[in-house]
């Protein structure tokens, strides 16, 4: 039984403390980043955001390779996945295993539910990489490569020709150069 309900959403909690933590984390975002439009529920989360995103600090270094991370949780995940080769998240439909739950979720959506995981990544902008076999477009070459591997691997390798696209800037305001498949 969860007697403490949030008045701002449909969540319920077993203790008043958990309800208060939920409201602070989800609904009370009173700490704003001066460098972008993001808001946070605590000064700590705001500082972590500024360090990782705007200052590009990566203080957590892997002792087994030369990779560094902005957050300790990302370093821990890296060590488990890359160096210990742990894959604790298994698909109940095909028994394939993944290092991260996010990758399992994406696998289920793409492979078993046949969803296009790339459709909503870039608003209404044209997507710069297109599959020459089915004309599906993607925001990143890695997404196109994954698509080809998952949906067309029996059809063999394909080649892609690119040309420059005129795009003024990326979301950070920096000039960018995109390439479109011809």
C-alpha positions in Angstrom: 0.0 0.0 0.0 1.3 3.4 -0.9 -0.7 6.1 1.0 1.3 9.1 0.0 0.2 10.4 -3.5 1.8 13.1 -5.5 -0.7 15.9 -6.3 1.3 16.8 -9.4 1.3 13.4 -11.1 -0.2 9.9 -10.6 2.7 8.5 -8.5 2.2 7.1 -5.0 4.8 6.4 -2.3 5.0 4.3 0.9 6.6 7.0 2.9 6.2 10.8 3.2 10.0 11.1 2.8 9.9 9.3 -0.6 7.1 11.5 -1.7 9.1 14.6 -0.7 12.2 13.3 -2.6 10.1 12.6 -5.6 8.6 16.2 -5.6 12.0 17.7 -5.2 13.6 15.6 -7.9 10.8 15.6 -10.5 8.7 18.7 -10.0 10.8 21.3 -8.1 13.4 22.3 -10.6 14.5 25.6 -9.2 18.2 25.6 -10.1 18.8 26.9 -13.6 21.9 26.7 -15.7 23.1 30.1 -16.8 24.7 28.6 -19.9 21.7 26.7 -21.3 17.9 26.2 -20.6 18.3 23.2 -18.3 16.9 23.2 -14.8 17.7 21.0 -11.8 16.3 20.0 -8.5 19.5 20.6 -6.5 22.7 22.8 -6.6 24.7 19.5 -6.7 23.0 18.3 -9.9 23.4 21.8 -11.5 27.1 21.8 -10.6 27.6 18.3 -12.0 25.8 19.4 -15.2 28.1 22.4 -15.7 31.2 20.4 -15.0 30.3 17.6 -17.4 28.5 19.4 -20.2 29.9 22.9 -20.3 33.4 22.5 -18.8 33.7 19.1 -20.3 35.5 17.8 -17.2 36.1 14.0 -16.9 37.6 13.4 -13.5 36.9 9.7 -13.3 39.7 7.8 -15.1 39.8 4.1 -15.9 42.9 2.4 -14.5 42.7 -0.3 -17.1 42.7 1.9 -20.2 42.9 5.6 -21.2 39.2 6.4 -21.0 37.8 9.1 -18.6 34.3 9.9 -17.6 32.3 12.8 -16.2 30.5 10.7 -13.6 31.6 7.8 -11.5 28.6 5.7 -12.5 29.7 5.9 -16.1 33.2 4.7 -15.2 31.7 1.8 -13.2 29.5 0.9 -16.2 32.5 1.1 -18.5 34.6 -1.3 -16.3 31.7 -3.8 -16.0 30.9 -3.8 -19.7 34.3 -3.4 -21.4 36.8 -4.9 -19.0 34.8 -7.4 -17.1 32.5 -8.1 -20.1 29.4 -8.4 -17.9 26.1 -8.5 -19.7 23.4 -8.8 -17.0 20.5 -7.7 -19.1 19.0 -10.5 -21.2 16.3 -10.4 -23.8 13.5 -12.8 -22.8 12.6 -13.3 -26.5 15.9 -14.3 -28.0 18.2 -14.5 -25.0 20.7 -12.0 -26.3 22.5 -10.2 -23.5 23.5 -6.6 -23.0 25.8 -4.6 -20.7 23.2 -1.8 -20.2 19.4 -1.9 -19.8 19.1 0.9 -22.3 20.6 -1.3 -25.0 18.3 -4.1 -24.1 15.3 -1.8 -24.4 16.5 -0.4 -27.8 17.1 -4.0 -29.0 13.6 -5.1 -28.1 12.1 -2.0 -29.8 14.2 -2.4 -33.0 14.4 -6.1 -33.4 11.2 -7.5 -31.9 8.8 -4.6 -32.2 10.3 -3.3 -35.5 10.3 0.3 -34.3 12.5 2.9 -35.9 14.6 4.2 -32.8 16.0 7.1 -34.9 12.7 8.7 -36.0 12.4 11.3 -33.2 16.0 12.2 -32.6 16.1 15.3 -34.8 12.9 17.3 -34.9 11.8 18.0 -38.5 15.3 18.4 -39.9 16.3 16.1 -42.7 18.4 13.2 -41.5 21.9 13.2 -43.0 22.5 9.5 -43.5 20.3 7.4 -45.8 20.2 3.6 -46.4 20.5 2.9 -50.1 18.5 -0.3 -49.7 15.3 1.0 -48.1 15.7 4.8 -48.1 15.4 5.0 -44.3 17.3 8.1 -42.9 19.4 8.5 -39.8 21.0 11.3 -37.8 24.3 9.5 -37.3 26.5 7.2 -39.4 26.6 4.8 -36.4 22.8 4.6 -36.5 22.9 3.8 -40.2 25.6 1.2 -39.7 23.5 -0.4 -36.9 20.4 -0.4 -39.2 22.3 -2.1 -42.0 23.7 -4.7 -39.7 20.3 -5.4 -38.1 18.0 -5.3 -41.1 20.1 -5.8 -44.2 23.1 -8.0 -43.2 21.9 -10.8 -45.5 21.8 -8.4 -48.4 25.5 -7.7 -48.2 27.6 -4.5 -47.8 26.4 -1.3 -49.3 28.3 1.9 -50.2 27.2 5.5 -49.4 28.1 8.6 -51.2 27.9 11.9 -49.3 27.7 15.6 -50.2 27.9 18.7 -47.9 24.7 20.0 -46.5 24.1 23.7 -45.6 23.3 23.6 -41.9 24.1 26.8 -40.0 24.8 25.3 -36.5 24.2 22.5 -34.1 22.1 22.9 -30.9 25.1 24.4 -29.0 25.3 27.2 -31.6 28.6 26.0 -33.0 29.0 26.0 -36.8 28.7 22.4 -38.1 29.2 20.6 -41.4 26.8 17.8 -42.1 26.9 15.3 -44.9 23.8 14.0 -46.8 23.6 10.7 -48.6 23.1 11.1 -52.3 
